[in-house]
Amino acid sequence: MKQIILVLLLLTTVQSYAVQASQCVPTQFDETVTLAHINDGDTITLTDGRLIRFIGIDSPEIDFQFPNLSQPYATDAKKYLSSIVKPGQTLQLAFDKKRLDPFGRTLAYVYTEDLQHLQELMLANGFAKARVYQNDYFWQCLETVEQRARDNKVGLWAHKSYQPLLADALTREDTNLWREIRGVVTGYERKGQVFELNIDDNLVLMISQQDIGKFRNILTLKLLQNRVLVRGKLYFSYGKYRLNAQHLSQITIENAP
């Protein structure tokens, strides 16, 4: 009997996030809609034909032509979302500054009628990563939810494919994709209209003059010799690996090495 009780307690703990109140809730909703189809872990189709792309998260990609080439946890993410919401279900949408992405999809924060935030559920259960594209109203809230899942190695965070690369071990094969990279800040300098943050003397995080104000609170002398996690599209130029940062979410300061 004790073993049965223990199992029930563990199951309750695992599922507890799905029933607790959402943290990232708007003051009002913009639309009430009906779900027609779940495309993948971060995209759904409504009965009016619109594609809704979830703001603030990035779920692993499904290769619909060759399913075996799908990213790890891609089909799991879709299955999990399908267990939370069903076709015909009523959903609530909240919009941010930008309503459409470059592919014509509607960008929205998506909630069930009982105010469960689908983005939070995907992050909390390790089926998506937090990522800022065009909208950022809830970025800090969503980042906090992701960090708990990351710390506890929930879902995709336990898979080797989603572990950060090391700045001093980058190769050309790592370029031309959005990457997470960990390293130690070894210096910084201003070059013309660009501020460059050097990481392990092998990676340069570049911030333009027009964006520098967004990073003012972290770009101090205290940043030197601290470990950071940076995110962006990696490329190679002038003998160094580089990525451009336009948003504060692309830099996370970690504990000193």
N, C-alpha and C positions, 0 to 999 in steps of 0.2 A: 504493500500500500504506500509506503514512504517513497518508493521509486516512482510509482505512478504520479504521486503528488509533485515530486520534483520535476518530472517530465512536463506536466501541465504548467508548472511555474515557468519553466524555460520557454515553452511555446508562447505563453502570455507575454514574456519579456521580448521575444523576437518580434511579435506582432503588435507591440504596444504603440509603436510610432504611427501605425496606420489608423489608429482610432483617437489619438490625441489631437488637440486643437492645432490648426496650422498657425505658423508664426508670421508668414508673409501674406497678410490679407489686406486688400485695398479698402478704402473708405466707402467705395461704391463699385458696382459692376456696370459694364457698358452694354452687355448683350446677354440674353438668354437664348441658348441654341440647343440643337438636338444632334447627338452623335450618330453618324452613319457607319463609320469604319475606322479601325485603328491601323495606321500605315506602318508605324514602327514605334520605337520608344519615345520619340519626341514630336511626332506628327500624327494628326488625326484628320479625318474628313467629316464634314458636317452634312446634314441632309440637304442643305441648299447648294452643295457642291464645293464649298470653299475648303481649301486645305488650311489647317491651323498648325503653325509651327510654334512650339512651346518656347516662350522667352526665357533666356537665362540658363538653359541646360543644353548639353550635347550628349545624346545617347549613341552607343556604338552603331555603326552602319551595317544594314543588311544588304547583301548582294542578292537581289531577287533573281538575277539570271543564273548565277552560280552560288547557291546557298552555302556551299562548303567554304567559299571564300569570304563569308561574312566575318566581321570583326568579332572577337570573343565577347560574349554576353549580349550580342545584338538580338538574337532570337529570344533569349531569356528576358530581355527588357520589354520586348513586345508582348510576350506571354504575361509578364507581371502586370503591365498596364491593362491588358485585356481582362485580368482578374479583378481589376478595380472598377472599371467602367465598361458598360455594354452598349451595343448599338440600340438606339431608341431612347437612351438615357438623356435627361436634361442636364446641361452644363451651363456654368456661368463664365463669361469672359470679361477680363479687364485688360485694357490697352495701355500702352506706354506712349512715348513720343512718336516712334515710327510704327505705322500700321502694317506696312508691307515689307517683305524682304526682297532681294534682287530677283527671286524666282516667282514673285507674285503671290506668295503665300501670306496669309494673315498672321501677324505676330500677336500673341496674347498670353496672359497668365490664365490658366484654366483651372476651374474649381467645380466640384460636385455641388449638388443642391445643399448638402449638409456641411459645405465650406471646407471640404478636404482639398488641399492644393496639390494638383497632380505633379507639378514640378518638384515640390518638396518630397513627395512620396518616392519619386524616381531617384532623387539624390540620397535620401535617407536610407534606402534599401540597396544602394550600390548599383543602380542600373543606369546611371548617367553621371556626367561631370558638370560642374558649374562653369559657364563660359559666357562672357559678355560679348554680344555682337553689336546691335544698334541701340539696344535699350538697356537701362541699368537701374531702374527704380528700386528693385529688390536685390541688387547684386550682393550687398553685404549680408543680408539675411540668408540668401541661398548659399553663399560661400560658407557661412557658419554651419548650415545643415550638411553640406558636403564634407566639411572638415571632420565632423563627428564620424561619418561613415569611413572616411580615409583613415582616421586614427584607429578605428576598430577593425580595419581591413574587411569591410563589408562588401559583398558582391565583387564587382570588377576590381576593387582596390586590392584584392588578394591575388590577382592575376599578374604575372610577370609583364605582360604586354602594356600594362598601365602604370608601371613604376617609372618615376622620372629618370631621364638620362643624366649622366654626370658630365658637367661642363668640360672637364679635362680629358674626357674619353670620347668626344664626338667624332663621327666620321662623315664622309661625304654622303653616305647612304642615309644619314639622318636628315638631310636637307630637303627643302621644298615641301615640308609638311608642318602642321601646327604641332609644337612639341612642348613638353614640360621638362625643364632642365634645372638641376640642382648644382650649386657651387658656392664658392666663397668670394665675396667682393674683394678684389685686390687693388682697385683704384678707380678713379673717375676723372674725366676732364671735359672741357667744352671745346668743340672744334667747329668754329663758324656758328651756324645756326642749329647745331646738333649737340646734345649732351650725351656723352658716352660713359656707360657704367661697365667696367671691366670685371669679368668673373673668371677666376682661375687662369687669368692671362690667356684665355683661349676663346672666350665668348664675349661679345660686345652687345650690350643692351642699349639701343639707340632711342633717344627721346628728342623730338623736334622742339624748337623754341616755342611753338604755339601750344604744345602740350605740357611743357615743363612745370607749369603752375599746379597741375593736378598731382604732381609727385613731391611738392615742396616739403611736406611733413616727414618724408622718409629719406630724402636725399641730403643727409647730413654726414658729418665726420664719423658719427657713431655707427654708420652703416659699414665702414671699412672693417674687414676681417670677420664680418658676420656672414652666416650661411643664408642663402636666399633660394627661393624657388621661383623661377621665371617662366612665363608662357608666351608663345608667339610662333609665327611662321619662321622657321630657321632657314637661313641661306648662308652661302660662303662668298666672301668678297675681301679683297686686299689682305689675304693671308689669315683672316680671322672668320670664325663663325659669328653670325650676327642675327639679331631679330629686332624688330621695331615695336616699341610699346606706346600705345595711345591711351591706355586706361589703367587705373591703379590696381585693378584686379589682376594685372599681368605680373605683379611682383608681390611675393609673400616673404616676409622676413622671418626666418626660423631661428632656433637657438644658436648661439655662437659655437663654433666647432671646438 
